[in-house]
Every structure is written in C-alpha cells, then in structure tokens.
Amino acid sequence: MKITSNVGQVVNSDRAIHNAAVKLEGQFLSEWLKAAGLHKAGPGSDSQFSSLLREKQAQYLSEAGGIGLAEVLVLSILRGSENVADK
C-alpha cells in the first residue's frame, strides 16, 4: 500500500485510484445536493445552469476533502488489492 501517514495524501502509483474516488465522491455529493433541493430552478431560471452550478460545487467540495467517501474508497480498494496479491 502506498499511502502516506497523512489522511488523504496518496502517493504516485495510487494517484489514479484517488482521482477516480474523488470524482465519484463529487458525483455522489452532486446527487446529494440535488436531493436536498439546493439550486432548484425557479421561475425564469434555467435548470441546466442550476445543475452545472451544483455539479461544480460538489466537485469543489470533494476536492477540498469532501465527506471522507473518497478516502474510504481508496483504502478499501488498496486493502482489497493487497488481499488478492497475498493469495
């Protein structure tokens, strides 16, 4: 496993896994914000722009540390790959 002792810090070879996990967390947060009713299109507004704003905010949230989902995914994937390699 190539993770530093600092939470959320992933080293070179696992960067792709980390980036994919952050992207997935961003998509999850976007759906979460949507379900919460944030940025609902009102009269005279465009729902497409509301969804773009929500997606961008969710992306920023996940890149700033999010809710820890990306971290859990990375650790789970790396532990799973270690278990497979040991067999």
Secondary structure by P-SEA (a helix, b strand, c coil): cccccccccccccaaaaaaaaaaaaaaaaaaaaaaaccccccccccaaaaaaaaaaaaaaaaaacccaaaaaaaaaaaaaaaaaaac
